[in-house]
Amino acid sequence: MGRAILFDLFDTLVAGGADGRKATSQEIAADLGVDPEKFVALMSETWRERMTGTLGDLPAQFAELARRLGGEPDPGQVDAAVQRRLDFDRRQMVVEPATLDVLAGLKAEGWAVAVVSNCTADSATIFAELPLASAVDVAVLSCEAGMAKPDPRIYERTCKALGVDPMSCVYVGDGADRELYGAWALGMRVVQTRQYAQSDPDWSGPKIDSLAELPAYLDKLPPEEPIGD
């Protein structure tokens, strides 16, 4: 079997996109004809449902959330809300050229490269438009897989798609959703990147300050190096 690197998406390969998220949700609520503050709260409360795809695609999600708040949006209102959210994601999910250079360099060195992300249907739609989609060998997105990190099955599904054993993998992420520990538990070597955020300040294993540091870190990694502290 070969070797692979599994990357988180948000706050790892692209910024997390927190700026403007609440305001966008309030505008979406206006599109749907429901209370903005209640809609913002409901978006937060339903994060896991949306992240694992149990509410369906984005139009179905917005129609359902509006109904939970007593609204009955028509198809035009739902479409306006969908387009507003996708436009927000397009502005936020920007891939830096340096990130693509790192991925290309790793693949040239013989690494298989994957994305494994906890994300909602809107993010999956925009991911397909990004240059990242063709820069990686496999992408496993929680809203499509029906499972989310740190569930071991989502890492295992990614490894199976790559044809590699988890113990031949390196996992790189900011640490949200206890993703680092999920990968660690399967025997992966785990590196926290702090380029965009340090989402798990308690992580005691290896850390890098930017993805640009990853190739040099991998070059120095002996076969017997432990995964974490």
MOTA-V222300 format. One record per pair of residues at least 4 apart in sequence whose ideal C-beta (glycine too) atoms are under 8 Angstrom apart, sorted by the first residue. I is the first residue (numbers start at 1). J is the second residue. D is the distance in Angstrom with one decimal. If there is no record, write none. Layout:
# MOTA-V222300
i->(I,I)
j->(J,J)
d->(D,D)
This chain:
# MOTA-V222300
i->(1,1,1,1,2,2,2,2,2,2,3,3,3,3,3,3,3,4,4,4,4,4,4,4,4,4,4,4,5,5,5,5,5,5,5,5,5,5,6,6,6,6,6,6,6,6,6,6,6,6,7,7,7,7,7,7,7,7,7,7,8,8,8,8,8,8,8,8,8,8,8,8,9,9,9,9,9,9,9,9,10,10,10,10,10,10,10,10,10,10,11,11,11,11,11,11,11,11,11,12,12,12,12,12,12,12,13,13,13,13,13,14,14,14,14,14,14,14,14,15,15,15,16,16,16,17,17,17,17,17,19,20,20,20,20,21,21,22,22,23,24,24,24,24,25,25,25,25,25,26,26,26,26,26,27,27,28,28,28,28,28,28,29,29,29,29,29,29,30,31,31,31,31,31,32,32,32,32,32,32,32,32,32,33,33,33,33,34,34,34,34,34,34,34,34,35,35,36,37,38,38,39,39,39,39,40,41,42,42,42,42,43,43,43,46,46,46,47,47,48,48,49,49,50,50,50,50,50,50,51,51,51,51,51,51,52,52,52,52,52,53,53,53,53,53,53,54,55,55,55,55,56,56,56,56,57,57,58,58,58,58,58,58,58,58,59,59,59,59,60,61,61,61,62,62,62,62,62,62,63,63,63,64,65,66,66,66,66,67,67,73,73,73,74,75,76,77,78,79,80,81,82,82,83,84,85,85,86,86,86,86,87,88,89,89,89,89,89,90,90,93,93,93,93,95,95,95,95,95,96,97,98,98,98,99,99,99,100,100,100,100,101,102,102,102,102,102,103,103,103,103,103,104,104,105,105,106,106,106,106,106,107,107,107,107,109,111,112,112,112,112,112,113,113,113,114,114,114,114,114,114,114,114,115,115,115,115,115,115,115,116,116,116,116,116,116,117,117,117,117,117,117,118,118,118,118,118,118,119,119,119,119,119,119,120,120,121,121,122,123,123,123,124,124,124,124,125,126,127,127,127,127,128,129,131,132,132,133,137,138,138,138,140,140,140,140,140,140,141,142,142,142,142,142,145,145,147,147,147,147,148,148,149,149,149,149,149,149,150,150,150,150,150,150,150,151,152,152,152,152,153,154,155,155,155,155,155,155,155,156,156,156,157,158,159,159,159,159,164,164,165,166,166,166,166,167,167,167,169,169,169,170,170,170,170,170,170,171,171,171,171,171,171,171,171,172,172,172,172,172,172,173,173,173,173,173,173,174,174,174,174,174,174,174,174,175,175,175,175,175,175,175,176,176,176,178,178,179,180,180,180,180,180,180,180,181,182,183,183,184,184,184,184,184,187,188,189,189,189,189,190,190,190,190,191,191,191,191,191,191,192,192,192,192,192,192,192,193,193,193,193,193,193,194,194,194,194,194,195,195,195,195,203,203,204,204,205,205,205,206,206,208,208,208,209,213,214,215,216,217,221)
j->(163,164,165,168,110,112,162,163,164,168,110,111,112,164,168,169,170,111,112,113,114,137,159,162,164,168,169,170,106,111,112,113,114,169,170,171,172,218,114,115,116,155,158,159,169,170,171,172,183,188,12,13,113,114,115,116,136,171,172,173,12,13,115,116,117,149,171,172,173,174,176,179,13,14,115,117,119,123,127,132,14,15,16,17,117,118,119,123,174,176,15,16,173,174,176,195,196,197,199,172,173,174,193,195,196,211,95,99,115,132,211,92,93,94,95,99,130,132,196,92,94,196,174,196,197,21,88,89,92,93,92,24,88,91,92,25,88,26,40,27,28,84,85,88,29,36,39,40,43,30,36,37,39,40,31,84,32,39,62,81,84,85,34,35,36,38,39,40,36,73,77,80,81,84,39,62,65,66,71,73,77,78,81,66,71,73,77,38,39,65,66,69,70,71,73,39,69,40,41,42,69,43,65,66,69,44,45,46,65,68,69,47,50,65,50,55,65,51,120,52,148,54,55,54,55,61,120,121,143,118,119,120,142,143,148,142,143,146,147,148,121,142,143,144,145,146,146,60,61,64,65,60,61,64,121,61,121,62,82,85,86,120,121,122,125,63,78,79,82,64,65,120,121,66,73,78,81,82,85,67,73,78,68,69,71,72,73,78,71,72,77,78,81,78,79,80,81,82,83,84,85,86,122,87,88,89,122,90,122,125,126,91,92,93,122,123,125,126,126,129,123,126,127,130,99,100,130,131,132,100,101,102,211,212,103,132,211,104,131,132,135,105,106,211,212,214,215,107,113,132,135,136,108,135,109,215,111,113,214,215,218,111,112,113,137,215,218,137,138,162,163,164,135,136,137,136,137,138,139,140,158,161,162,127,132,136,138,139,140,141,139,140,149,154,155,158,123,127,139,140,141,142,142,148,149,176,177,179,123,124,127,141,142,143,124,143,125,143,126,127,141,143,128,141,143,144,129,130,132,133,139,141,133,133,135,136,139,139,162,158,161,162,144,145,154,157,158,161,145,146,147,148,149,154,154,157,151,153,154,157,154,177,154,155,177,178,179,182,177,178,179,181,182,183,185,182,156,182,185,186,157,158,159,166,171,182,183,186,188,160,166,186,161,162,164,165,166,169,168,169,169,183,186,187,188,186,187,188,183,188,189,188,189,190,191,218,221,179,180,183,184,188,189,190,191,190,191,192,193,211,214,179,180,183,190,192,193,192,193,194,196,197,198,199,200,179,180,192,198,199,200,203,197,199,200,182,200,183,184,190,192,200,203,205,228,185,186,188,190,188,190,205,227,228,227,227,206,221,225,227,205,206,227,228,205,206,207,208,214,217,198,200,203,205,206,207,208,207,208,209,210,211,214,198,207,208,209,210,208,209,210,211,207,228,228,229,227,228,229,217,228,213,214,217,213,217,218,219,220,221,225)
d->(6.5,5.1,5.3,5.7,7.2,5.8,7.7,7.0,5.6,6.9,7.2,5.9,7.1,6.6,4.8,7.1,7.9,6.3,4.0,7.0,6.3,7.9,7.1,4.9,4.5,6.6,4.8,7.6,6.2,5.3,7.4,5.5,7.3,6.9,4.8,7.7,6.3,8.0,4.9,7.7,5.2,6.9,5.7,7.8,5.7,7.3,4.8,7.2,7.0,7.2,5.6,5.5,7.0,6.9,5.4,7.4,7.5,8.0,5.1,7.1,3.9,7.3,7.6,7.0,6.3,7.9,8.0,6.8,3.3,6.3,7.5,6.0,5.4,6.4,5.4,3.7,6.4,7.6,7.2,7.9,6.3,7.5,4.8,7.0,6.8,7.9,7.1,7.8,7.7,7.4,6.6,4.3,8.0,4.0,6.6,7.9,4.2,4.2,6.2,6.3,5.2,5.4,5.5,7.6,7.1,7.7,6.8,5.7,6.9,6.2,7.6,7.6,5.1,6.4,5.8,7.8,7.8,7.6,7.9,6.8,7.2,5.0,8.0,6.1,6.0,6.5,7.8,7.3,3.2,6.7,7.7,5.6,6.7,7.9,7.7,6.5,7.4,6.5,5.8,6.5,6.3,6.5,6.8,4.5,6.5,7.6,6.1,4.8,5.3,6.9,4.0,7.7,7.2,6.2,6.7,5.9,6.4,6.9,7.0,4.5,5.4,6.0,5.1,6.6,4.1,7.7,3.6,7.3,6.5,7.7,5.6,4.4,4.1,6.2,7.2,6.1,7.7,4.3,5.6,4.6,5.6,7.1,5.3,7.1,5.2,5.8,6.3,6.8,5.3,7.9,5.2,4.3,7.1,4.2,7.9,6.3,6.3,6.4,6.6,6.2,5.5,6.4,6.7,7.9,6.3,6.9,6.2,6.0,5.5,6.3,6.5,7.3,7.9,7.1,5.4,6.8,6.7,5.8,7.9,6.2,7.1,4.8,5.1,7.8,5.5,5.9,4.5,7.1,7.1,5.5,6.8,5.7,5.2,6.1,5.4,5.8,6.6,5.6,6.4,5.6,6.9,7.4,4.3,6.4,7.9,5.6,7.8,6.3,4.4,5.6,7.8,3.2,6.1,7.5,7.7,7.0,5.2,6.5,5.1,6.6,7.6,7.9,4.7,5.1,7.0,6.2,5.2,7.2,5.5,6.1,6.2,7.8,6.6,6.2,7.3,5.4,4.7,6.4,7.8,6.5,6.3,5.4,6.5,6.8,3.7,7.2,4.9,7.8,6.4,6.9,3.8,5.2,7.4,7.3,6.1,6.5,6.5,6.3,6.3,6.4,6.5,6.3,7.8,6.1,6.6,6.5,5.0,6.4,5.9,6.2,6.4,6.7,6.3,5.4,5.3,6.0,7.5,4.3,5.8,7.4,7.0,5.1,7.1,6.3,5.6,6.2,5.6,5.7,5.4,7.6,6.3,6.6,7.4,6.3,6.7,7.9,5.9,6.2,5.9,7.5,5.7,6.3,6.4,4.9,6.4,6.3,6.8,6.4,5.6,7.8,4.8,6.8,6.3,7.0,6.5,5.9,4.3,5.9,7.6,6.7,7.8,6.2,7.7,5.8,7.9,7.5,7.9,5.1,7.7,4.9,7.9,6.4,7.4,4.8,5.5,5.7,6.0,4.2,6.8,6.9,5.1,7.3,5.8,7.8,6.8,5.2,7.5,4.4,7.2,7.7,7.8,4.8,6.9,6.0,6.4,4.7,7.4,7.6,7.5,7.6,5.3,6.5,4.7,4.7,5.3,7.4,5.5,7.5,3.8,6.0,7.3,5.4,6.0,5.9,7.3,5.5,6.5,5.0,6.7,6.0,7.6,7.6,6.9,4.8,5.4,6.1,7.5,6.7,6.7,6.0,6.8,6.8,5.4,7.3,5.8,6.2,7.9,6.6,6.3,6.1,4.5,5.5,7.7,5.5,6.1,5.6,4.5,6.8,6.5,7.7,6.4,4.0,7.2,6.6,5.7,6.2,4.7,5.2,4.9,7.8,6.4,7.0,5.8,7.4,5.2,7.4,4.3,5.2,6.4,4.6,5.7,5.9,2.7,7.8,7.7,7.0,5.9,6.3,6.6,5.8,6.1,6.7,6.4,6.5,7.5,6.3,5.8,5.5,7.2,6.2,6.9,7.1,6.4,6.5,5.3,6.7,5.1,6.3,5.0,6.0,7.5,7.9,4.2,5.3,5.4,7.7,4.1,7.0,7.7,4.6,7.3,6.5,4.7,7.4,6.4,6.9,7.9,7.5,7.0,3.5,7.7,4.6,7.2,4.9,7.2,7.9,5.0,7.9,5.6,7.6,6.6,4.8,6.0,7.6,8.0,6.9,6.8,6.7,5.9,7.0,6.5,5.0,6.9,4.4,7.4,6.5,5.0,5.3,7.1,4.3,2.8,5.3,7.8,4.1,7.2,6.2,7.4,6.6,6.1,5.0,6.0,6.2,5.6,7.0,7.8,6.2,7.3,4.3,5.1,6.5,4.9,7.3,5.3,5.6,7.2,6.8,7.8,7.0,7.1,5.1,5.5,7.2,5.6,5.8,7.4,4.8,7.0,6.0,7.1,6.6,7.5,6.8,4.9,6.7,7.0,4.6,7.4,7.6,5.4,7.8,7.1,6.1,7.6,4.5,6.2,7.2,5.4,8.0,7.9,6.5,4.5,6.0,7.1,7.6,6.3,4.0,6.6,2.9,5.8,7.1,7.2,4.1,5.9,5.8,6.3,5.8,6.2,6.4,6.7,6.6,5.4)
